[in-house]
């Protein structure tokens, strides 16, 4: 998964939950893990 950028929306393909990124990921290594229903969220 690429790092979430500001303004992007992520959606759970199973239950329809949506997450909007209000501030981008700033970590130096690794990346956030966004999951729901045991599946990674898909970028809208
Ligand atoms: Zn879900």
mmCIF file of the protein (N, C-alpha, C, O) and its ligand, coordinates in Angstrom:
data_MODEL
# 
_entry.id   MODEL 
# 
loop_
_entity.id 
_entity.type 
_entity.pdbx_number_of_molecules 
1 polymer     1 
2 non-polymer 1 
# 
_entity_poly.entity_id                      1 
_entity_poly.type                           'polypeptide(L)' 
_entity_poly.nstd_linkage                   no 
_entity_poly.nstd_monomer                   no 
_entity_poly.pdbx_seq_one_letter_code       
;(UNK)(UNK)(UNK)(UNK)(UNK)(UNK)(UNK)(UNK)(UNK)(UNK)(UNK)(UNK)(UNK)(UNK)(UNK)(UNK)
(UNK)(UNK)(UNK)(UNK)(UNK)(UNK)(UNK)(UNK)(UNK)(UNK)(UNK)(UNK)(UNK)(UNK)(UNK)(UNK)
(UNK)(UNK)(UNK)(UNK)(UNK)(UNK)(UNK)(UNK)(UNK)(UNK)(UNK)(UNK)
;
_entity_poly.pdbx_seq_one_letter_code_can   XXXXXXXXXXXXXXXXXXXXXXXXXXXXXXXXXXXXXXXXXXXX 
_entity_poly.pdbx_strand_id                 A 
# 
loop_
_entity_poly_seq.entity_id 
_entity_poly_seq.num 
_entity_poly_seq.mon_id 
_entity_poly_seq.hetero 
1 1  UNK n 
1 2  UNK n 
1 3  UNK n 
1 4  UNK n 
1 5  UNK n 
1 6  UNK n 
1 7  UNK n 
1 8  UNK n 
1 9  UNK n 
1 10 UNK n 
1 11 UNK n 
1 12 UNK n 
1 13 UNK n 
1 14 UNK n 
1 15 UNK n 
1 16 UNK n 
1 17 UNK n 
1 18 UNK n 
1 19 UNK n 
1 20 UNK n 
1 21 UNK n 
1 22 UNK n 
1 23 UNK n 
1 24 UNK n 
1 25 UNK n 
1 26 UNK n 
1 27 UNK n 
1 28 UNK n 
1 29 UNK n 
1 30 UNK n 
1 31 UNK n 
1 32 UNK n 
1 33 UNK n 
1 34 UNK n 
1 35 UNK n 
1 36 UNK n 
1 37 UNK n 
1 38 UNK n 
1 39 UNK n 
1 40 UNK n 
1 41 UNK n 
1 42 UNK n 
1 43 UNK n 
1 44 UNK n 
# 
loop_
_struct_asym.id 
_struct_asym.entity_id 
A 1 
B 2 
# 
loop_
_chem_comp.id 
_chem_comp.type 
_chem_comp.mon_nstd_flag 
UNK 'L-peptide linking' . 
ZN  non-polymer         . 
# 
_pdbx_entity_nonpoly.entity_id   2 
_pdbx_entity_nonpoly.name        ? 
_pdbx_entity_nonpoly.comp_id     ZN 
# 
_pdbx_nonpoly_scheme.asym_id         B 
_pdbx_nonpoly_scheme.entity_id       2 
_pdbx_nonpoly_scheme.mon_id          ZN 
_pdbx_nonpoly_scheme.ndb_seq_num     1 
_pdbx_nonpoly_scheme.pdb_seq_num     101 
_pdbx_nonpoly_scheme.auth_seq_num    101 
_pdbx_nonpoly_scheme.pdb_mon_id      ZN 
_pdbx_nonpoly_scheme.auth_mon_id     ZN 
_pdbx_nonpoly_scheme.pdb_strand_id   A 
_pdbx_nonpoly_scheme.pdb_ins_code    . 
# 
loop_
_atom_site.group_PDB 
_atom_site.id 
_atom_site.type_symbol 
_atom_site.label_atom_id 
_atom_site.label_alt_id 
_atom_site.label_comp_id 
_atom_site.label_asym_id 
_atom_site.label_entity_id 
_atom_site.label_seq_id 
_atom_site.pdbx_PDB_ins_code 
_atom_site.Cartn_x 
_atom_site.Cartn_y 
_atom_site.Cartn_z 
_atom_site.occupancy 
_atom_site.B_iso_or_equiv 
_atom_site.pdbx_formal_charge 
_atom_site.auth_seq_id 
_atom_site.auth_comp_id 
_atom_site.auth_asym_id 
_atom_site.auth_atom_id 
_atom_site.pdbx_PDB_model_num 
ATOM   1   N  N  . UNK A 1 1  ? 0.850   -1.205 0.000  1.00 0.00 ? 1   UNK A N  1 
ATOM   2   C  CA . UNK A 1 1  ? 0.000   0.000  0.000  1.00 0.00 ? 1   UNK A CA 1 
ATOM   3   C  C  . UNK A 1 1  ? 0.881   1.248  0.000  1.00 0.00 ? 1   UNK A C  1 
ATOM   4   O  O  . UNK A 1 1  ? 1.779   1.374  0.832  1.00 0.00 ? 1   UNK A O  1 
ATOM   5   N  N  . UNK A 1 2  ? 0.629   2.161  -0.922 1.00 0.00 ? 2   UNK A N  1 
ATOM   6   C  CA . UNK A 1 2  ? 1.351   3.432  -0.930 1.00 0.00 ? 2   UNK A CA 1 
ATOM   7   C  C  . UNK A 1 2  ? 0.892   4.269  0.261  1.00 0.00 ? 2   UNK A C  1 
ATOM   8   O  O  . UNK A 1 2  ? -0.196  4.071  0.802  1.00 0.00 ? 2   UNK A O  1 
ATOM   9   N  N  . UNK A 1 3  ? 1.749   5.207  0.654  1.00 0.00 ? 3   UNK A N  1 
ATOM   10  C  CA . UNK A 1 3  ? 1.377   6.030  1.806  1.00 0.00 ? 3   UNK A CA 1 
ATOM   11  C  C  . UNK A 1 3  ? 0.165   6.902  1.493  1.00 0.00 ? 3   UNK A C  1 
ATOM   12  O  O  . UNK A 1 3  ? 0.061   7.477  0.409  1.00 0.00 ? 3   UNK A O  1 
ATOM   13  N  N  . UNK A 1 4  ? -0.735  6.990  2.444  1.00 0.00 ? 4   UNK A N  1 
ATOM   14  C  CA . UNK A 1 4  ? -1.912  7.843  2.237  1.00 0.00 ? 4   UNK A CA 1 
ATOM   15  C  C  . UNK A 1 4  ? -1.517  9.313  2.092  1.00 0.00 ? 4   UNK A C  1 
ATOM   16  O  O  . UNK A 1 4  ? -0.681  9.819  2.841  1.00 0.00 ? 4   UNK A O  1 
ATOM   17  N  N  . UNK A 1 5  ? -2.118  9.974  1.137  1.00 0.00 ? 5   UNK A N  1 
ATOM   18  C  CA . UNK A 1 5  ? -1.882  11.400 0.915  1.00 0.00 ? 5   UNK A CA 1 
ATOM   19  C  C  . UNK A 1 5  ? -3.122  12.185 1.317  1.00 0.00 ? 5   UNK A C  1 
ATOM   20  O  O  . UNK A 1 5  ? -4.240  11.670 1.306  1.00 0.00 ? 5   UNK A O  1 
ATOM   21  N  N  . UNK A 1 6  ? -2.894  13.444 1.672  1.00 0.00 ? 6   UNK A N  1 
ATOM   22  C  CA . UNK A 1 6  ? -4.006  14.286 2.101  1.00 0.00 ? 6   UNK A CA 1 
ATOM   23  C  C  . UNK A 1 6  ? -5.105  14.356 1.052  1.00 0.00 ? 6   UNK A C  1 
ATOM   24  O  O  . UNK A 1 6  ? -4.831  14.553 -0.132 1.00 0.00 ? 6   UNK A O  1 
ATOM   25  N  N  . UNK A 1 7  ? -6.321  14.199 1.479  1.00 0.00 ? 7   UNK A N  1 
ATOM   26  C  CA . UNK A 1 7  ? -7.469  14.313 0.588  1.00 0.00 ? 7   UNK A CA 1 
ATOM   27  C  C  . UNK A 1 7  ? -7.914  12.998 -0.031 1.00 0.00 ? 7   UNK A C  1 
ATOM   28  O  O  . UNK A 1 7  ? -8.992  12.917 -0.620 1.00 0.00 ? 7   UNK A O  1 
ATOM   29  N  N  . UNK A 1 8  ? -7.079  11.961 0.101  1.00 0.00 ? 8   UNK A N  1 
ATOM   30  C  CA . UNK A 1 8  ? -7.479  10.675 -0.453 1.00 0.00 ? 8   UNK A CA 1 
ATOM   31  C  C  . UNK A 1 8  ? -8.538  10.024 0.433  1.00 0.00 ? 8   UNK A C  1 
ATOM   32  O  O  . UNK A 1 8  ? -8.599  10.259 1.639  1.00 0.00 ? 8   UNK A O  1 
ATOM   33  N  N  . UNK A 1 9  ? -9.354  9.215  -0.190 1.00 0.00 ? 9   UNK A N  1 
ATOM   34  C  CA . UNK A 1 9  ? -10.370 8.475  0.541  1.00 0.00 ? 9   UNK A CA 1 
ATOM   35  C  C  . UNK A 1 9  ? -10.106 6.985  0.375  1.00 0.00 ? 9   UNK A C  1 
ATOM   36  O  O  . UNK A 1 9  ? -9.842  6.507  -0.728 1.00 0.00 ? 9   UNK A O  1 
ATOM   37  N  N  . UNK A 1 10 ? -10.180 6.270  1.466  1.00 0.00 ? 10  UNK A N  1 
ATOM   38  C  CA . UNK A 1 10 ? -10.011 4.819  1.453  1.00 0.00 ? 10  UNK A CA 1 
ATOM   39  C  C  . UNK A 1 10 ? -11.326 4.171  1.831  1.00 0.00 ? 10  UNK A C  1 
ATOM   40  O  O  . UNK A 1 10 ? -12.033 4.652  2.716  1.00 0.00 ? 10  UNK A O  1 
ATOM   41  N  N  . UNK A 1 11 ? -11.653 3.081  1.158  1.00 0.00 ? 11  UNK A N  1 
ATOM   42  C  CA . UNK A 1 11 ? -12.944 2.450  1.375  1.00 0.00 ? 11  UNK A CA 1 
ATOM   43  C  C  . UNK A 1 11 ? -12.790 0.956  1.596  1.00 0.00 ? 11  UNK A C  1 
ATOM   44  O  O  . UNK A 1 11 ? -11.986 0.293  0.942  1.00 0.00 ? 11  UNK A O  1 
ATOM   45  N  N  . UNK A 1 12 ? -13.575 0.441  2.529  1.00 0.00 ? 12  UNK A N  1 
ATOM   46  C  CA . UNK A 1 12 ? -13.646 -0.999 2.737  1.00 0.00 ? 12  UNK A CA 1 
ATOM   47  C  C  . UNK A 1 12 ? -14.582 -1.584 1.692  1.00 0.00 ? 12  UNK A C  1 
ATOM   48  O  O  . UNK A 1 12 ? -15.741 -1.186 1.574  1.00 0.00 ? 12  UNK A O  1 
ATOM   49  N  N  . UNK A 1 13 ? -14.047 -2.548 0.933  1.00 0.00 ? 13  UNK A N  1 
ATOM   50  C  CA . UNK A 1 13 ? -14.853 -3.131 -0.153 1.00 0.00 ? 13  UNK A CA 1 
ATOM   51  C  C  . UNK A 1 13 ? -15.936 -4.060 0.391  1.00 0.00 ? 13  UNK A C  1 
ATOM   52  O  O  . UNK A 1 13 ? -16.864 -4.436 -0.325 1.00 0.00 ? 13  UNK A O  1 
ATOM   53  N  N  . UNK A 1 14 ? -15.806 -4.425 1.663  1.00 0.00 ? 14  UNK A N  1 
ATOM   54  C  CA . UNK A 1 14 ? -16.746 -5.385 2.231  1.00 0.00 ? 14  UNK A CA 1 
ATOM   55  C  C  . UNK A 1 14 ? -17.944 -4.701 2.879  1.00 0.00 ? 14  UNK A C  1 
ATOM   56  O  O  . UNK A 1 14 ? -19.090 -5.031 2.576  1.00 0.00 ? 14  UNK A O  1 
ATOM   57  N  N  . UNK A 1 15 ? -17.677 -3.741 3.780  1.00 0.00 ? 15  UNK A N  1 
ATOM   58  C  CA . UNK A 1 15 ? -18.789 -3.140 4.525  1.00 0.00 ? 15  UNK A CA 1 
ATOM   59  C  C  . UNK A 1 15 ? -19.071 -1.701 4.101  1.00 0.00 ? 15  UNK A C  1 
ATOM   60  O  O  . UNK A 1 15 ? -20.086 -1.128 4.496  1.00 0.00 ? 15  UNK A O  1 
ATOM   61  N  N  . UNK A 1 16 ? -18.178 -1.109 3.296  1.00 0.00 ? 16  UNK A N  1 
ATOM   62  C  CA . UNK A 1 16 ? -18.442 0.225  2.782  1.00 0.00 ? 16  UNK A CA 1 
ATOM   63  C  C  . UNK A 1 16 ? -17.930 1.365  3.641  1.00 0.00 ? 16  UNK A C  1 
ATOM   64  O  O  . UNK A 1 16 ? -18.143 2.528  3.301  1.00 0.00 ? 16  UNK A O  1 
ATOM   65  N  N  . UNK A 1 17 ? -17.250 1.059  4.764  1.00 0.00 ? 17  UNK A N  1 
ATOM   66  C  CA . UNK A 1 17 ? -16.684 2.132  5.577  1.00 0.00 ? 17  UNK A CA 1 
ATOM   67  C  C  . UNK A 1 17 ? -15.710 2.950  4.745  1.00 0.00 ? 17  UNK A C  1 
ATOM   68  O  O  . UNK A 1 17 ? -14.957 2.397  3.944  1.00 0.00 ? 17  UNK A O  1 
ATOM   69  N  N  . UNK A 1 18 ? -15.719 4.276  4.933  1.00 0.00 ? 18  UNK A N  1 
ATOM   70  C  CA . UNK A 1 18 ? -14.794 5.132  4.206  1.00 0.00 ? 18  UNK A CA 1 
ATOM   71  C  C  . UNK A 1 18 ? -13.988 5.967  5.187  1.00 0.00 ? 18  UNK A C  1 
ATOM   72  O  O  . UNK A 1 18 ? -14.503 6.445  6.199  1.00 0.00 ? 18  UNK A O  1 
ATOM   73  N  N  . UNK A 1 19 ? -12.702 6.132  4.859  1.00 0.00 ? 19  UNK A N  1 
ATOM   74  C  CA . UNK A 1 19 ? -11.804 6.979  5.645  1.00 0.00 ? 19  UNK A CA 1 
ATOM   75  C  C  . UNK A 1 19 ? -11.238 8.057  4.733  1.00 0.00 ? 19  UNK A C  1 
ATOM   76  O  O  . UNK A 1 19 ? -10.735 7.755  3.651  1.00 0.00 ? 19  UNK A O  1 
ATOM   77  N  N  . UNK A 1 20 ? -11.317 9.315  5.163  1.00 0.00 ? 20  UNK A N  1 
ATOM   78  C  CA . UNK A 1 20 ? -10.711 10.400 4.413  1.00 0.00 ? 20  UNK A CA 1 
ATOM   79  C  C  . UNK A 1 20 ? -9.445  10.838 5.135  1.00 0.00 ? 20  UNK A C  1 
ATOM   80  O  O  . UNK A 1 20 ? -9.454  11.046 6.349  1.00 0.00 ? 20  UNK A O  1 
ATOM   81  N  N  . UNK A 1 21 ? -8.350  10.978 4.380  1.00 0.00 ? 21  UNK A N  1 
ATOM   82  C  CA . UNK A 1 21 ? -7.070  11.380 4.974  1.00 0.00 ? 21  UNK A CA 1 
ATOM   83  C  C  . UNK A 1 21 ? -7.054  12.898 5.145  1.00 0.00 ? 21  UNK A C  1 
ATOM   84  O  O  . UNK A 1 21 ? -7.110  13.647 4.170  1.00 0.00 ? 21  UNK A O  1 
ATOM   85  N  N  . UNK A 1 22 ? -6.977  13.334 6.388  1.00 0.00 ? 22  UNK A N  1 
ATOM   86  C  CA . UNK A 1 22 ? -6.976  14.769 6.677  1.00 0.00 ? 22  UNK A CA 1 
ATOM   87  C  C  . UNK A 1 22 ? -5.559  15.330 6.718  1.00 0.00 ? 22  UNK A C  1 
ATOM   88  O  O  . UNK A 1 22 ? -5.361  16.528 6.517  1.00 0.00 ? 22  UNK A O  1 
ATOM   89  N  N  . UNK A 1 23 ? -4.584  14.480 6.973  1.00 0.00 ? 23  UNK A N  1 
ATOM   90  C  CA . UNK A 1 23 ? -3.191  14.891 7.023  1.00 0.00 ? 23  UNK A CA 1 
ATOM   91  C  C  . UNK A 1 23 ? -2.361  13.708 6.547  1.00 0.00 ? 23  UNK A C  1 
ATOM   92  O  O  . UNK A 1 23 ? -2.629  12.579 6.959  1.00 0.00 ? 23  UNK A O  1 
ATOM   93  N  N  . UNK A 1 24 ? -1.356  13.925 5.687  1.00 0.00 ? 24  UNK A N  1 
ATOM   94  C  CA . UNK A 1 24 ? -0.622  12.809 5.104  1.00 0.00 ? 24  UNK A CA 1 
ATOM   95  C  C  . UNK A 1 24 ? 0.286   12.115 6.114  1.00 0.00 ? 24  UNK A C  1 
ATOM   96  O  O  . UNK A 1 24 ? 0.637   12.673 7.154  1.00 0.00 ? 24  UNK A O  1 
ATOM   97  N  N  . UNK A 1 25 ? 0.649   10.898 5.781  1.00 0.00 ? 25  UNK A N  1 
ATOM   98  C  CA . UNK A 1 25 ? 1.590   10.143 6.610  1.00 0.00 ? 25  UNK A CA 1 
ATOM   99  C  C  . UNK A 1 25 ? 2.976   10.776 6.518  1.00 0.00 ? 25  UNK A C  1 
ATOM   100 O  O  . UNK A 1 25 ? 3.464   11.051 5.422  1.00 0.00 ? 25  UNK A O  1 
ATOM   101 N  N  . UNK A 1 26 ? 3.614   11.008 7.677  1.00 0.00 ? 26  UNK A N  1 
ATOM   102 C  CA . UNK A 1 26 ? 4.930   11.658 7.704  1.00 0.00 ? 26  UNK A CA 1 
ATOM   103 C  C  . UNK A 1 26 ? 6.009   10.739 8.248  1.00 0.00 ? 26  UNK A C  1 
ATOM   104 O  O  . UNK A 1 26 ? 7.126   11.192 8.497  1.00 0.00 ? 26  UNK A O  1 
ATOM   105 N  N  . UNK A 1 27 ? 5.711   9.471  8.438  1.00 0.00 ? 27  UNK A N  1 
ATOM   106 C  CA . UNK A 1 27 ? 6.713   8.601  9.058  1.00 0.00 ? 27  UNK A CA 1 
ATOM   107 C  C  . UNK A 1 27 ? 7.877   8.346  8.096  1.00 0.00 ? 27  UNK A C  1 
ATOM   108 O  O  . UNK A 1 27 ? 7.690   8.316  6.880  1.00 0.00 ? 27  UNK A O  1 
ATOM   109 N  N  . UNK A 1 28 ? 9.088   8.162  8.656  1.00 0.00 ? 28  UNK A N  1 
ATOM   110 C  CA . UNK A 1 28 ? 10.303  8.003  7.849  1.00 0.00 ? 28  UNK A CA 1 
ATOM   111 C  C  . UNK A 1 28 ? 10.430  6.605  7.266  1.00 0.00 ? 28  UNK A C  1 
ATOM   112 O  O  . UNK A 1 28 ? 10.949  6.433  6.163  1.00 0.00 ? 28  UNK A O  1 
ATOM   113 N  N  . UNK A 1 29 ? 9.969   5.625  7.988  1.00 0.00 ? 29  UNK A N  1 
ATOM   114 C  CA . UNK A 1 29 ? 10.081  4.259  7.499  1.00 0.00 ? 29  UNK A CA 1 
ATOM   115 C  C  . UNK A 1 29 ? 8.776   3.525  7.742  1.00 0.00 ? 29  UNK A C  1 
ATOM   116 O  O  . UNK A 1 29 ? 8.004   3.858  8.641  1.00 0.00 ? 29  UNK A O  1 
ATOM   117 N  N  . UNK A 1 30 ? 8.558   2.535  6.929  1.00 0.00 ? 30  UNK A N  1 
ATOM   118 C  CA . UNK A 1 30 ? 7.315   1.800  7.054  1.00 0.00 ? 30  UNK A CA 1 
ATOM   119 C  C  . UNK A 1 30 ? 6.161   2.613  6.512  1.00 0.00 ? 30  UNK A C  1 
ATOM   120 O  O  . UNK A 1 30 ? 6.359   3.663  5.899  1.00 0.00 ? 30  UNK A O  1 
ATOM   121 N  N  . UNK A 1 31 ? 4.978   2.133  6.735  1.00 0.00 ? 31  UNK A N  1 
ATOM   122 C  CA . UNK A 1 31 ? 3.788   2.812  6.251  1.00 0.00 ? 31  UNK A CA 1 
ATOM   123 C  C  . UNK A 1 31 ? 2.607   2.387  7.110  1.00 0.00 ? 31  UNK A C  1 
ATOM   124 O  O  . UNK A 1 31 ? 2.642   1.334  7.745  1.00 0.00 ? 31  UNK A O  1 
ATOM   125 N  N  . UNK A 1 32 ? 1.564   3.207  7.129  1.00 0.00 ? 32  UNK A N  1 
ATOM   126 C  CA . UNK A 1 32 ? 0.402   2.847  7.933  1.00 0.00 ? 32  UNK A CA 1 
ATOM   127 C  C  . UNK A 1 32 ? -0.322  1.642  7.331  1.00 0.00 ? 32  UNK A C  1 
ATOM   128 O  O  . UNK A 1 32 ? -0.269  1.404  6.124  1.00 0.00 ? 32  UNK A O  1 
ATOM   129 N  N  . UNK A 1 33 ? -0.972  0.919  8.170  1.00 0.00 ? 33  UNK A N  1 
ATOM   130 C  CA . UNK A 1 33 ? -1.770  -0.221 7.731  1.00 0.00 ? 33  UNK A CA 1 
ATOM   131 C  C  . UNK A 1 33 ? -3.234  0.096  7.985  1.00 0.00 ? 33  UNK A C  1 
ATOM   132 O  O  . UNK A 1 33 ? -3.663  0.233  9.130  1.00 0.00 ? 33  UNK A O  1 
ATOM   133 N  N  . UNK A 1 34 ? -3.990  0.210  6.909  1.00 0.00 ? 34  UNK A N  1 
ATOM   134 C  CA . UNK A 1 34 ? -5.420  0.521  7.031  1.00 0.00 ? 34  UNK A CA 1 
ATOM   135 C  C  . UNK A 1 34 ? -6.207  -0.713 6.637  1.00 0.00 ? 34  UNK A C  1 
ATOM   136 O  O  . UNK A 1 34 ? -6.198  -1.121 5.475  1.00 0.00 ? 34  UNK A O  1 
ATOM   137 N  N  . UNK A 1 35 ? -6.880  -1.298 7.596  1.00 0.00 ? 35  UNK A N  1 
ATOM   138 C  CA . UNK A 1 35 ? -7.652  -2.501 7.302  1.00 0.00 ? 35  UNK A CA 1 
ATOM   139 C  C  . UNK A 1 35 ? -9.036  -2.405 7.927  1.00 0.00 ? 35  UNK A C  1 
ATOM   140 O  O  . UNK A 1 35 ? -9.246  -1.685 8.903  1.00 0.00 ? 35  UNK A O  1 
ATOM   141 N  N  . UNK A 1 36 ? -9.965  -3.135 7.352  1.00 0.00 ? 36  UNK A N  1 
ATOM   142 C  CA . UNK A 1 36 ? -11.315 -3.262 7.884  1.00 0.00 ? 36  UNK A CA 1 
ATOM   143 C  C  . UNK A 1 36 ? -11.834 -4.617 7.400  1.00 0.00 ? 36  UNK A C  1 
ATOM   144 O  O  . UNK A 1 36 ? -11.514 -5.047 6.292  1.00 0.00 ? 36  UNK A O  1 
ATOM   145 N  N  . UNK A 1 37 ? -12.611 -5.265 8.207  1.00 0.00 ? 37  UNK A N  1 
ATOM   146 C  CA . UNK A 1 37 ? -13.145 -6.583 7.839  1.00 0.00 ? 37  UNK A CA 1 
ATOM   147 C  C  . UNK A 1 37 ? -12.018 -7.545 7.437  1.00 0.00 ? 37  UNK A C  1 
ATOM   148 O  O  . UNK A 1 37 ? -12.201 -8.402 6.572  1.00 0.00 ? 37  UNK A O  1 
ATOM   149 N  N  . UNK A 1 38 ? -10.844 -7.390 8.080  1.00 0.00 ? 38  UNK A N  1 
ATOM   150 C  CA . UNK A 1 38 ? -9.671  -8.225 7.822  1.00 0.00 ? 38  UNK A CA 1 
ATOM   151 C  C  . UNK A 1 38 ? -9.110  -8.068 6.421  1.00 0.00 ? 38  UNK A C  1 
ATOM   152 O  O  . UNK A 1 38 ? -8.341  -8.916 5.967  1.00 0.00 ? 38  UNK A O  1 
ATOM   153 N  N  . UNK A 1 39 ? -9.486  -6.986 5.717  1.00 0.00 ? 39  UNK A N  1 
ATOM   154 C  CA . UNK A 1 39 ? -8.979  -6.738 4.377  1.00 0.00 ? 39  UNK A CA 1 
ATOM   155 C  C  . UNK A 1 39 ? -8.377  -5.336 4.341  1.00 0.00 ? 39  UNK A C  1 
ATOM   156 O  O  . UNK A 1 39 ? -8.837  -4.446 5.057  1.00 0.00 ? 39  UNK A O  1 
ATOM   157 N  N  . UNK A 1 40 ? -7.339  -5.131 3.502  1.00 0.00 ? 40  UNK A N  1 
ATOM   158 C  CA . UNK A 1 40 ? -6.806  -3.775 3.360  1.00 0.00 ? 40  UNK A CA 1 
ATOM   159 C  C  . UNK A 1 40 ? -7.833  -2.866 2.694  1.00 0.00 ? 40  UNK A C  1 
ATOM   160 O  O  . UNK A 1 40 ? -8.576  -3.297 1.812  1.00 0.00 ? 40  UNK A O  1 
ATOM   161 N  N  . UNK A 1 41 ? -7.868  -1.610 3.120  1.00 0.00 ? 41  UNK A N  1 
ATOM   162 C  CA . UNK A 1 41 ? -8.785  -0.660 2.507  1.00 0.00 ? 41  UNK A CA 1 
ATOM   163 C  C  . UNK A 1 41 ? -8.312  -0.326 1.098  1.00 0.00 ? 41  UNK A C  1 
ATOM   164 O  O  . UNK A 1 41 ? -7.107  -0.283 0.851  1.00 0.00 ? 41  UNK A O  1 
ATOM   165 N  N  . UNK A 1 42 ? -9.223  -0.092 0.182  1.00 0.00 ? 42  UNK A N  1 
ATOM   166 C  CA . UNK A 1 42 ? -8.904  0.281  -1.198 1.00 0.00 ? 42  UNK A CA 1 
ATOM   167 C  C  . UNK A 1 42 ? -8.981  1.786  -1.338 1.00 0.00 ? 42  UNK A C  1 
ATOM   168 O  O  . UNK A 1 42 ? -9.878  2.426  -0.790 1.00 0.00 ? 42  UNK A O  1 
ATOM   169 N  N  . UNK A 1 43 ? -8.021  2.356  -2.087 1.00 0.00 ? 43  UNK A N  1 
ATOM   170 C  CA . UNK A 1 43 ? -8.057  3.793  -2.337 1.00 0.00 ? 43  UNK A CA 1 
ATOM   171 C  C  . UNK A 1 43 ? -9.156  4.088  -3.339 1.00 0.00 ? 43  UNK A C  1 
ATOM   172 O  O  . UNK A 1 43 ? -9.273  3.423  -4.368 1.00 0.00 ? 43  UNK A O  1 
ATOM   173 N  N  . UNK A 1 44 ? -9.957  5.091  -3.027 1.00 0.00 ? 44  UNK A N  1 
ATOM   174 C  CA . UNK A 1 44 ? -11.060 5.465  -3.930 1.00 0.00 ? 44  UNK A CA 1 
ATOM   175 C  C  . UNK A 1 44 ? -10.531 6.209  -5.131 1.00 0.00 ? 44  UNK A C  1 
ATOM   176 O  O  . UNK A 1 44 ? -11.305 6.606  -6.002 1.00 0.00 ? 44  UNK A O  1 
HETATM 177 ZN ZN . ZN  B 2 .  ? -15.298 -3.228 6.627  1.00 0.00 ? 101 ZN  A ZN 1 
# 
